[in-house]
Every structure is written in C-alpha cells, then in structure tokens.
C-alpha cells in the first residue's frame, strides 16, 4: 500500500476511518445549517450572536478537557467514544427537531451548542489518543494525517451539500441528517476487534489531571507547541465566522455561495492533510513556516477584491492551516509517553479549541464594530507574530539556524534544521 495510506492496512483503523468520513461530512453539514439558522432565522445577520453560539460550542473544551483527558487515560477510549458520539447524535437530533417544528429560539441554540460541545469535549482527547491504540508508532503521523484528510474531505463535501439541502428542504432536515451520520462512527467502533488495540492497564483516576499538567510543565517543547496551537486556534481558525461574514456582508452572497466557501477551503485542507500523511515526522521548520504562510494567506483574503478571488485564495489558506494543525498534533503525540498521552492531548485540544470561547465572541463584536475585512486581518497579525517569535525562540536554542548560500543571479537565505528534532527542547 502507498506510504500515503499505509495506516489503512490496519483493519481497525480502516473501519474507523470509513465511519469517520461519513460522520465528518454530516458534521460540516450541521455546522453550516446551524450557522444559517442563527444568521437568518433567529437573528438579522448578527455576527455577535453567531460568535456567541460558536464560543459556547467550544467553551466545554476549555472547561472540561483536563478531566476528559483523565477519563481517556483511565477508561477504554473506545467505550468513552461510544458514549460521547451517542450524546452528540442525541443533541443534534433535538436541534433538528426544534428547528423543523419552529420551536427553536436563540437561547435554545445557546444551550444546545453548550451541551453538544460538552459531549465533544469528552470525545476529543479519547479520539486523538485512540490513534496510538489502533496503529503502530511508525504509522501515527500517517494516521493523524489521514484523520485530517477524512475531516476535510467531509468539509469539502458537507458545506456544498448543506447549501443545496437548505435551499431545497430547509435547515431542519439538514440538521437531522447530521444526527443520522453519527451512527456511522458508532457502528465502526462496535465493529472493531478490541483484542487488536494497543491498550494498557488502567491505574485509576486519582491524581490524573495533576500528573498530566506536571508532565507538560517539564516539557518546554510541548509548551511552545501549545502556545502556537492556542494562537492558531483562537485567532486563525475562525473561518466559520470569517466565511459567513465575508460572504454575506462584504460580497452579498446567499447560503449556496456560503456553503461553497467551506468546500473550496477544504480542497486546500485535504491537500495539506494528504501531504502530511506522507511525512514520517514533522519538524519545527515545517510547523513555523506553515504558520507564517498561513498568516500571509489571511492577509490576502482580507483584501480580496471579489468573491471569486476570496474563494480561490481559501485553497492555499486551507492547505497551510491544515499543515500547522497536523504538524503540531503529530509532534505532540510522537514525543509524549503513552501513559499520559490522553491527558496531554486533552490539554492540547483545550488550548487549540478552548480559545474559541474567547476568540469567537470577540471577533463577532469586532466585526460589528470594524467590519469583516478588519476582523480577518486579526488572524494575520496574531498568527504572523506568533510564527516570528516562536522561530526566534527555537533559533536561539540552536535548533534552527539562518544560513547564507551564494547563488546566481542572487543570494538565497535559508532556514534549516541543523539536527533532527530531539525528544525534548529545553
């Protein structure tokens, strides 16, 4: 099997990935439908309301991730996911029925966003760490990349399908279809062979959260990655808001075009995921270079003169955004002990997605005050500054070095690793 898809040679992972791509497609359909309900059915294109719903959806990750990580490390990750996926399916069903019957109000959406986010907070660390149980260590980076490819394949298909379905049958049926797709993951988890999972003896939850935090305190390399993930997730990965505002306010488009923006961006994200799946081990230069390139792309989309230009620029933006995400994720998973992997990944998800409850309401308020274009430029400034400062930090510790090479017709400056990435950066 090709190196790009080597993890699919593992039966359990192959089953899991099949269910995942169906569920991911439904998830993106649900997100588009939810945003459209908030913007057009519950409010009059209120960016602040959309930001609050998005923030409440991710707030539980910030609040509960450390505890969720302890649960992941001390109980069967497969069983934890069965419970969390079932809960998310239930809340998605309630949301769809409420919209379909005309009983949905804005405060209902706030509550459902928080409850579904709570189930997702429990699910996230188990799902992230579950990769290391399904595949050998040599294939972890490949599996992480393929997971991202699955997620963004759903992002490629889901928004466009959602736009067509909303136009044809409305938001309620679209939300209910999202609920049905959770069944694919549940069936995949039930179809796995538990004896083929690389599980370990459970030690009990006492002290688990503290031990995970103490472990990260002793790992400056992981701390730096967490800072990068926080800035990227809080200020950069808000295209749920950026695309909605740019499509409706700046370019005056409707739901079909709004759905297309997510699908087009997913083309770049999918490409980035597949390229990441080919790499054995990500390096600092890839992570920092991709973050800088992402900042540059957000500057271009903020200044895009037309909807067509904006949409096309989403392709490289998605590619570099995904490369940052996969690189950071794989660097953490490959360098931590298995005994604390769930707790460390919970902290990673907390800082990556937990910043959204702060970033999304702020960006929604900022957009109403200063406009959509200025709001997108926040991602440029914050992610660009993070890339520069992180690069300076790593270079000062002799893991990156600026070199000069004379080439005709002009000199070229290169930033290169002087040695392989160590297990710990001190």
C-alpha positions as CSV (number, residue, x, y, z in Angstrom):
1,X,0.0,0.0,0.0
2,X,1.2,3.5,-0.8
3,X,3.0,5.3,2.1
4,X,0.3,8.0,1.9
5,X,-2.3,5.4,3.0
6,X,-0.2,2.9,5.0
7,X,-2.4,3.2,8.2
8,X,-5.3,1.8,6.2
9,X,-3.6,-1.6,6.1
10,X,-4.6,-1.9,9.8
11,X,-8.1,-3.4,9.9
12,X,-9.3,-1.5,13.0
13,X,-8.1,1.8,11.6
14,X,-9.7,1.1,8.2
15,X,-13.1,0.5,9.8
16,X,-12.7,3.6,12.0
17,X,-11.8,5.8,9.0
18,X,-14.8,4.6,7.0
19,X,-17.2,5.6,9.7
20,X,-15.3,8.8,10.3
21,X,-15.6,10.2,6.8
22,X,-19.4,9.7,6.8
23,X,-19.7,11.4,10.2
24,X,-17.4,14.2,9.3
25,X,-19.4,15.0,6.2
26,X,-22.5,15.2,8.4
27,X,-20.7,17.4,11.0
28,X,-19.9,20.0,8.4
29,X,-23.5,19.9,7.0
30,X,-24.6,20.5,10.6
31,X,-22.3,23.4,11.1
32,X,-23.4,25.2,8.0
33,X,-27.1,24.6,8.9
34,X,-26.6,25.8,12.5
35,X,-24.8,29.0,11.4
36,X,-27.5,29.7,8.8
37,X,-30.3,29.3,11.4
38,X,-28.5,31.7,13.7
39,X,-27.8,34.3,11.0
40,X,-31.1,34.2,9.1
41,X,-33.8,32.6,11.2
42,X,-33.0,33.6,14.7
43,X,-31.3,37.0,14.1
44,X,-30.9,39.5,11.4
45,X,-27.4,38.6,10.3
46,X,-26.0,39.1,13.9
47,X,-22.2,38.4,13.9
48,X,-22.3,38.7,17.7
49,X,-24.9,36.0,18.1
50,X,-23.0,33.7,15.7
51,X,-19.8,34.4,17.7
52,X,-21.6,33.5,21.0
53,X,-23.0,30.3,19.6
54,X,-19.6,29.3,18.3
55,X,-18.0,30.3,21.6
56,X,-20.5,28.3,23.7
57,X,-19.9,25.3,21.5
58,X,-16.2,25.3,22.3
59,X,-16.3,26.5,25.9
60,X,-16.7,23.0,27.3
61,X,-13.4,22.0,25.7
62,X,-11.7,24.8,27.7
63,X,-13.6,23.9,30.9
64,X,-13.6,20.1,30.9
65,X,-10.7,18.9,28.7
66,X,-8.3,18.1,31.6
67,X,-11.0,15.9,33.3
68,X,-11.8,14.4,29.9
69,X,-8.2,13.6,29.4
70,X,-8.1,11.8,32.7
71,X,-11.2,9.8,31.7
72,X,-9.5,8.9,28.4
73,X,-6.3,7.6,30.1
74,X,-8.2,5.6,32.8
75,X,-11.0,4.0,30.8
76,X,-11.4,2.4,27.4
77,X,-11.1,5.1,24.8
78,X,-13.4,3.1,22.5
79,X,-16.2,2.9,25.2
80,X,-15.7,6.6,26.0
81,X,-16.2,7.4,22.3
82,X,-19.3,5.3,22.1
83,X,-20.9,7.3,24.9
84,X,-19.8,10.7,23.6
85,X,-20.8,10.0,20.0
86,X,-24.2,8.8,21.1
87,X,-24.7,12.0,23.2
88,X,-23.7,14.2,20.2
89,X,-26.2,12.3,18.0
90,X,-28.9,13.0,20.6
91,X,-28.3,16.7,20.8
92,X,-28.1,17.0,17.0
93,X,-31.5,15.3,16.8
94,X,-33.0,17.7,19.4
95,X,-31.6,20.7,17.4
96,X,-33.0,19.4,14.1
97,X,-36.5,18.7,15.6
98,X,-36.7,22.1,17.3
99,X,-35.8,23.9,14.0
100,X,-38.1,21.7,11.9
101,X,-41.1,22.3,14.2
102,X,-40.5,26.0,14.5
103,X,-39.8,25.9,18.3
104,X,-36.1,26.9,18.1
105,X,-35.2,30.2,19.9
106,X,-31.8,31.8,20.2
107,X,-31.4,30.8,23.8
108,X,-32.3,27.2,22.9
109,X,-29.4,27.3,20.4
110,X,-27.1,28.6,23.1
111,X,-28.0,25.7,25.4
112,X,-27.7,23.0,22.7
113,X,-24.4,24.4,21.5
114,X,-23.0,24.1,25.0
115,X,-24.4,20.6,25.6
116,X,-23.1,19.3,22.3
117,X,-19.8,21.0,23.0
118,X,-19.6,19.2,26.4
119,X,-20.0,15.8,24.6
120,X,-17.4,16.8,22.1
121,X,-15.0,17.8,24.9
122,X,-15.2,14.3,26.3
123,X,-14.8,12.8,22.9
124,X,-11.9,14.9,21.7
125,X,-9.0,13.6,23.9
126,X,-10.2,10.0,23.6
127,X,-10.4,10.3,19.8
128,X,-7.0,12.0,19.5
129,X,-5.2,9.4,21.7
130,X,-7.1,6.5,20.2
131,X,-4.9,6.7,17.1
132,X,-2.0,5.4,19.0
133,X,-4.0,2.3,20.0
134,X,-5.1,1.5,16.5
135,X,-1.8,1.8,14.6
136,X,1.9,1.2,15.4
137,X,4.0,4.2,16.4
138,X,5.7,4.3,13.0
139,X,2.3,5.0,11.4
140,X,0.9,7.5,13.9
141,X,1.8,10.6,11.7
142,X,0.2,8.9,8.7
143,X,-2.9,8.1,10.7
144,X,-3.1,11.7,12.1
145,X,-2.8,13.0,8.5
146,X,-5.5,10.6,7.2
147,X,-7.8,11.6,10.1
148,X,-7.4,15.2,9.0
149,X,-7.9,14.2,5.4
150,X,-11.1,12.5,6.4
151,X,-12.2,15.5,8.4
152,X,-11.5,17.9,5.5
153,X,-13.0,15.5,2.9
154,X,-16.2,16.0,4.9
155,X,-15.5,19.7,4.9
156,X,-15.2,19.5,1.1
157,X,-18.5,17.7,0.6
158,X,-20.6,18.8,3.6
159,X,-20.9,22.5,3.1
160,X,-21.8,22.3,-0.5
161,X,-24.4,19.6,0.2
162,X,-25.7,21.6,3.1
163,X,-26.2,24.6,0.9
164,X,-28.1,22.7,-1.7
165,X,-30.2,20.9,1.0
166,X,-31.0,24.1,2.9
167,X,-32.2,25.7,-0.3
168,X,-34.3,22.6,-1.2
169,X,-35.8,21.3,2.0
170,X,-34.7,23.8,4.8
171,X,-32.4,23.8,7.8
172,X,-34.3,21.3,9.9
173,X,-34.0,18.3,7.7
174,X,-30.3,19.1,7.1
175,X,-29.7,19.1,10.9
176,X,-31.5,15.8,11.3
177,X,-29.4,14.2,8.6
178,X,-26.3,15.3,10.5
179,X,-27.7,13.4,13.5
180,X,-28.0,10.3,11.5
181,X,-24.4,10.3,10.3
182,X,-23.1,9.9,13.9
183,X,-24.4,6.3,13.6
184,X,-21.6,5.6,11.2
185,X,-18.9,6.1,13.9
186,X,-20.9,4.2,16.5
187,X,-21.2,1.2,14.2
188,X,-17.5,1.4,13.3
189,X,-16.5,1.4,16.9
190,X,-18.7,-1.6,17.6
191,X,-17.2,-3.5,14.6
192,X,-13.6,-3.2,15.7
193,X,-11.6,-6.0,17.2
194,X,-10.7,-4.9,20.8
195,X,-8.0,-7.5,21.1
196,X,-6.0,-5.7,18.3
197,X,-6.0,-2.4,20.2
198,X,-2.7,-1.5,22.0
199,X,-4.3,-0.8,25.4
200,X,-2.6,-0.7,28.7
201,X,-3.6,-1.4,32.3
202,X,-5.7,1.3,33.9
203,X,-4.3,2.9,37.1
204,X,-7.4,4.8,38.3
205,X,-8.2,8.5,38.0
206,X,-6.7,9.7,41.3
207,X,-4.2,12.5,40.6
208,X,-4.5,12.0,36.8
209,X,-5.2,15.7,35.9
210,X,-2.4,17.0,38.1
211,X,0.0,14.4,36.7
212,X,-0.8,15.5,33.1
213,X,-0.2,19.1,33.9
214,X,3.0,18.4,35.8
215,X,4.2,16.4,32.8
216,X,3.7,19.3,30.4
217,X,5.4,21.7,32.8
218,X,8.5,19.7,32.4
219,X,8.4,19.7,28.6
220,X,9.3,23.2,27.2
221,X,8.9,21.8,23.6
222,X,5.3,20.9,24.2
223,X,4.6,24.2,25.9
224,X,5.8,26.0,22.8
225,X,3.6,23.9,20.6
226,X,0.7,24.6,22.9
227,X,1.3,28.4,22.6
228,X,1.3,28.0,18.8
229,X,-1.9,25.9,18.8
230,X,-3.6,28.4,21.1
231,X,-2.9,31.4,18.8
232,X,-3.7,29.5,15.7
233,X,-7.0,28.1,17.1
234,X,-8.1,31.3,18.8
235,X,-7.4,33.9,16.1
236,X,-6.7,31.9,12.9
237,X,-9.1,29.1,12.7
238,X,-12.3,31.1,12.8
239,X,-13.4,30.5,9.2
240,X,-16.8,29.5,10.4
241,X,-17.2,33.2,11.2
242,X,-14.9,34.7,8.5
243,X,-16.6,32.9,5.6
244,X,-20.1,33.8,6.9
245,X,-19.3,37.5,7.3
246,X,-17.3,37.9,4.1
247,X,-19.9,36.0,2.1
248,X,-22.9,37.9,3.4
249,X,-21.7,41.3,4.4
250,X,-18.8,42.1,2.0
251,X,-19.9,40.2,-1.1
252,X,-23.7,40.0,-0.6
253,X,-24.0,36.2,-1.2
254,X,-26.6,33.7,-0.1
255,X,-26.4,30.3,1.5
256,X,-25.3,28.4,-1.6
257,X,-22.2,30.6,-2.0
258,X,-21.6,30.5,1.7
259,X,-21.5,26.7,1.6
260,X,-19.2,26.7,-1.4
261,X,-16.5,28.7,0.6
262,X,-16.2,25.9,3.1
263,X,-15.9,23.3,0.4
264,X,-13.3,25.2,-1.6
265,X,-11.2,25.8,1.5
266,X,-11.4,22.1,2.2
267,X,-9.7,21.4,-1.2
268,X,-6.5,23.0,0.3
269,X,-7.1,21.4,3.7
270,X,-7.4,18.0,2.1
271,X,-4.3,18.5,0.1
272,X,-2.4,19.6,3.2
273,X,-3.6,16.5,5.1
274,X,-2.6,14.1,2.4
275,X,0.9,15.7,2.1
276,X,1.2,15.5,5.9
277,X,0.3,11.8,5.8
278,X,3.4,11.2,3.6
279,X,5.8,12.6,6.3
280,X,7.4,10.3,8.9
281,X,8.0,13.0,11.4
282,X,7.1,16.8,11.2
283,X,9.9,19.3,12.0
284,X,9.9,22.8,13.5
285,X,10.7,24.4,10.2
286,X,7.5,22.9,8.7
287,X,5.4,24.0,11.6
288,X,6.7,27.5,11.8
289,X,7.0,28.0,8.0
290,X,3.4,26.9,7.5
291,X,2.1,29.2,10.3
292,X,3.9,32.2,8.6
293,X,2.5,31.2,5.2
294,X,-1.0,30.9,6.7
295,X,-0.7,34.5,8.1
296,X,0.3,35.7,4.7
297,X,-2.7,34.0,3.1
298,X,-5.2,35.5,5.6
299,X,-3.8,39.0,4.7
300,X,-4.6,38.3,1.0
301,X,-8.2,37.0,1.6
302,X,-8.9,40.0,3.9
303,X,-8.0,42.3,0.9
304,X,-9.6,40.1,-1.8
305,X,-11.4,42.4,-4.3
306,X,-14.1,39.9,-5.3
307,X,-15.9,36.8,-4.1
308,X,-14.1,34.7,-6.7
309,X,-10.7,35.9,-5.6
310,X,-11.6,35.3,-2.0
311,X,-12.9,31.8,-2.7
312,X,-9.8,30.8,-4.7
313,X,-7.4,32.2,-2.0
314,X,-9.1,29.9,0.5
315,X,-7.4,26.9,-1.2
316,X,-3.8,27.8,-0.1
317,X,-5.1,29.2,3.2
318,X,-6.7,25.8,3.9
319,X,-3.5,24.0,2.9
320,X,-1.2,25.9,5.3
321,X,-3.8,26.0,8.1
322,X,-4.1,22.2,8.0
323,X,-0.4,21.7,7.8
324,X,0.0,23.7,11.1
325,X,-2.7,21.6,12.7
326,X,-1.4,18.2,11.7
327,X,2.3,19.1,12.4
328,X,1.5,20.3,15.9
329,X,-0.7,17.4,16.7
330,X,1.8,14.8,15.4
331,X,4.7,16.5,17.2
332,X,2.9,16.2,20.5
333,X,1.7,12.6,20.0
334,X,5.1,11.3,18.9
335,X,7.0,12.9,21.8
336,X,4.9,12.0,24.9
337,X,4.7,8.9,27.0
338,X,1.7,6.6,26.3
339,X,0.7,6.6,29.9
340,X,-0.1,10.4,29.8
341,X,-1.0,10.8,26.1
342,X,-4.7,11.2,26.7
343,X,-4.2,14.0,29.3
344,X,-1.6,15.7,27.2
345,X,-3.8,15.6,24.1
346,X,-6.7,16.9,26.3
347,X,-4.5,19.9,27.2
348,X,-3.6,20.3,23.5
349,X,-7.3,20.3,22.5
350,X,-8.1,22.7,25.3
351,X,-5.7,25.3,24.1
352,X,-6.3,24.7,20.4
353,X,-10.1,24.7,20.5
354,X,-10.6,26.2,24.0
355,X,-9.6,29.6,22.9
356,X,-12.6,29.8,20.7
357,X,-15.0,30.8,23.5
358,X,-12.8,33.9,23.9
359,X,-11.9,34.4,20.3
360,X,-15.3,33.9,18.6
361,X,-17.3,36.4,20.7
362,X,-14.5,38.9,20.5
363,X,-14.3,38.5,16.7
364,X,-18.1,38.8,16.4
365,X,-18.1,42.0,18.4
366,X,-15.1,43.3,16.4
367,X,-16.8,42.5,13.1
368,X,-19.8,44.6,14.1
369,X,-17.6,47.5,15.1
370,X,-15.0,47.5,12.3
371,X,-16.2,45.2,9.6
372,X,-15.4,41.7,8.2
373,X,-12.1,42.6,6.4
374,X,-10.5,44.1,9.6
375,X,-11.6,41.0,11.5
376,X,-9.8,38.6,9.2
377,X,-6.7,40.8,9.5
378,X,-6.6,39.9,13.2
379,X,-5.6,36.4,12.2
380,X,-2.8,37.8,10.0
381,X,-1.4,39.9,12.9
382,X,-1.7,37.3,15.7
383,X,-0.5,34.2,13.7
384,X,2.3,36.1,12.0
385,X,3.6,37.5,15.2
386,X,3.5,34.0,16.8
387,X,5.4,32.5,13.9
388,X,8.2,35.1,14.2
389,X,8.5,34.9,18.0
390,X,8.4,31.1,18.0
391,X,11.1,31.0,15.3
392,X,13.3,33.4,17.2
393,X,12.9,31.2,20.3
394,X,13.8,28.0,18.6
395,X,16.7,29.6,16.7
396,X,18.1,30.9,19.9
397,X,18.2,27.3,21.2
398,X,20.2,26.2,18.2
399,X,17.6,24.0,16.6
400,X,17.1,26.3,13.6
401,X,19.9,28.4,12.0
402,X,19.8,31.0,9.3
403,X,22.3,30.2,6.6
404,X,23.5,32.1,3.6
405,X,24.2,30.4,0.3
406,X,25.5,32.3,-2.8
407,X,23.5,31.5,-5.9
408,X,23.4,33.2,-9.3
409,X,21.8,35.5,-10.0
410,X,21.0,36.4,-6.4
411,X,21.8,35.1,-2.9
412,X,19.4,32.9,-1.1
413,X,18.7,32.9,2.6
414,X,17.6,29.5,4.0
415,X,16.3,28.5,7.4
416,X,17.3,24.9,8.0
417,X,17.4,22.4,10.8
418,X,20.9,21.8,12.0
419,X,20.0,18.5,13.6
420,X,17.0,16.2,13.9
421,X,14.2,17.3,16.3
422,X,15.2,16.0,19.8
423,X,12.6,14.4,22.0
424,X,12.7,17.5,24.3
425,X,13.5,21.1,23.5
426,X,15.0,22.8,26.5
